[in-house]
């Protein structure tokens, strides 16, 4: 975890096993389920379903498709004991009802415990800031391995 006062880095919460290089789903709820499957084991089905519900409830407030082919679905859940992060690439693009009405190719899924307001907002801001870079977005979309994605993010997440 980050030192007190130090911003939490994306690379501290995103692990290779939580990266999906080719999302198969084409509908928003299915994409969230596919990414949640990376984070939760078979024994965590009830927790996973509650978290997916929280993500979908947050989506009802307004799309987390922020434009430029990026979505950052996020929510808070009492079922999240710590910050949960998953990452996926869609090769074909997903209609995420993005602000620019364009398909989404890069998805960062983030779930935080209810008591992590500052940490949650800081990591969201960090993700959005990083993904403003067109070269990084392109590199992420072309990455061949989860480790490449982690390397690209870590290099920019200083």
N, C-alpha and C positions, 0 to 999 in steps of 0.2 A: 504494500500500500504506500501511497505517497506520504512524505513527511508532512506534519501539520503546517498548513499555510502554503505548501507546494501544490501546484495544480496536478490533478490526476492525469496520467498519460493514457492515451488509447491503448498503447502497447502493453500497459499494465493489466488491462482487463480483457483484451482480445487474444485468444489462444488459437493456434493452428487448427485444432480439432473443431473449432466453432466457425470455420470458414468454409463456405460452399462455393465452388468455382462455376457451377452450372445449375442454377435454380431451374427446376422443371415446371413449377407451378406458374400459372398465368393470372390467377385471381389473387387480389390482395390478402384475403384471409388465409388462403392456402400457402402463400409465400411466407406469412408469419408463422404458420404451423411448421412449414419445412425448415425454417431457420430455428425455431424453438426446439425441434427434434434434435438439433446439434447439441443443444445445451443440456437437455434433460434426458435422463435415462428412462428405460421402460417403467421402472418403479415409481417414477415421478409424474405419472399421467395426470393425476388430479391437480397437482401444482402447475404443470404445463398448461392445462386447460384454463385454469384461473388466470394465468399470466396472458395467454392468448386473448382471453376475454377482456382483460385490462387494456391490452394493446388495441383491440377492436373498438372498445369504448372510447379510447383517446382519439382514434381515427374519426369517430363520429363528430367530434368537435371541429374537425378540419383536417384535411389531408396533411400527412407528414412528407409528402412528395414535395421537396423544396425547389425543384427545378434543376436544369442541367443534367438530367438523367439520374438524379439522386433522390433517395427517400431515407428518412431516419425515423422509422416507427419507434416510438418510445412510450413508456408508461411507468408508473410507480405501482408497486404491489407489495402487500405485507408478506407475500409468499417468497419474495426475493430477499434472501438474507444478506446479500452483497450485490454490487453492481454486476449485471449480466449483460454480455455483449456477444452478438453474432454478426457475421458479415456474409453477404452473398452477392454474386454476380448473375444477372440474367442475360443470356446471350441474345434472346429475341426481344427483350423489353417487356415491361409490364405496365398496364394502365393503372397507375396509382392515384389518378385524379390529381396529378401534380399541378403546382401553381402555374407552370408554363404550358400545361396541357400536353406535354411531351412524354413519351414512354420513359420508364425508370429502368436503369441497368445496374445501378449500384445501390445496395440496401444495407444499412447499418441498423441492426435491431438492438435496442437498449432498454433494459428494465432495471429500475433502482428501488431500493427499500424506501418506505415512506419518509424516513428521517434523514434522507440524504439530499435535501433540496439544493444546497450549494454545489455539492459534488456532481449531482445529476445535471444541473444547468451548465456547469463548467465543462463537463465532458461533451454535452450536446454542442455547446459553442465551439469546442475544439474540433469536433467532427465536421461541423458546418464550415469552419474556417479552412480546414485542410482540403475539403472537397470543392472549394472554390477554384482550386488550381486545375485548369484544363489538362495540363500535362500529367498530373497525378491521376486524375480520373481516367485518362487514356491508358496509363501504365497499369492501373488496377484492372481495367477491363481486359487487358491483353496478358495479364499474368497467367502463367501455366501451373503454378503451385501455390498452396496456402502460404508456404514460407516466403515466396516472392512478395505476396501481398503484405505479410507482416514486415518484411524488409522495407518496402516502399513506405508504409505507414510509419515505421520506427524512424526512418531517415528524416521524415518531415515533422515528426512529433517531438521536437526538441524543446 
